[in-house]
């Protein structure tokens, strides 16, 4: 099995890994807090029916919806733009033998400077910090509804 040569440019992408991964995980915790806050509201409970409970110091969460159980987790990666994270949602499914497994259904990308993007392809950044001037709960609600839809569609 051959492995590609790791260039100095690639090596430089992990030079600040600890600091950058901590920023990714901090942003994931904030995102989870915002989801927990969103889905605990009266409107969300009555109309959307998603329960969102953070676990593991905010690195993971358990979700229950009318579409079934799901879970959230955060992973750190490196790619052409450097260190980044994925906030991944997986749905519990049963295989043909009836055994439960998890299938990825949705994710957001978190840059090493704490910016949240829908999916891997970039797109418009989503502001999740509620103390940021001009931020809106609508941004988090759109992410949350995208997550809920994806749990049901997959």
Secondary structure, DSSP 8 states (H G I E B T S, - for coil): -------HHHHHTTTTHHHHHHHHHHHHHHHHHHHHHHHHSHHHHHHT--EEEEEGGGTEEEEEETTEEEEEEEEEEEETTEEEEEEEEEEEEE-TTS-EEEEEEEEEEEETTS-EEESSS--SEE---TTSTT--HHHHHHHHHHHHHHHHH-
